[in-house]
Amino acid sequence: MYHLMQDANIDDKSESRLYIGNLDLRITEASLLKMFSPYGKIISEDFLWHTRGPKRGEPRGFAFIQYSTKEEAELAKEKMHGRFACGRPLVVRLAGEKCLLETADKSIKAASEGHKMLLIGGGSAMGQTTRTAKIAAIKNKLKSLDEESSRTKKQKQSDNIY
């Protein structure tokens, strides 16, 4: 029985945890909490920062806020999604929705990239020939433009002599 209750609490947590994205870099943890606190009791907040690289120490532009109830999270999502903060519309979703949407998006991209690979790699000899033909066409075009430019320069020089 305890195990079932524990699982229910995990589900409740995921349903009351919000993803907040598209945050302007000027938005601080304190201002984020101030914006979201009118909608319920915030029990935790994760404001993400770059931990390495040239942007180390700068905000990553998204955060997570955990409310005490699912209803509070839903209210905050309803009121804050699309609301402008520092000139940018906030993206507010249940954290679980964010994961589901990302996973679906990645699988769609993977499927379309696989499709592209079939089209490109399916007839590799034909694909190579087409690529080689395109490169040759570009080289010929550049050569003709260069020759045209040389003729124009020579013409101008001969015009200046007379």
Secondary structure, 3 states (H helix, E strand, C coil): CHHHHHHHHHHHHHHCEEEEECCCCCCCHHHHHHHHHHHCCEEEEEEEECCCCCCCCCEEEEEEEEECCHHHHHHHHHHHCCCEECCEECEEEEHHHHHHHHHHHHHHHHHHHHHHHHHHHCCHHHHHHHHHHHHHHHHHHHHHHHHHHHHHHHHHHHHHHC
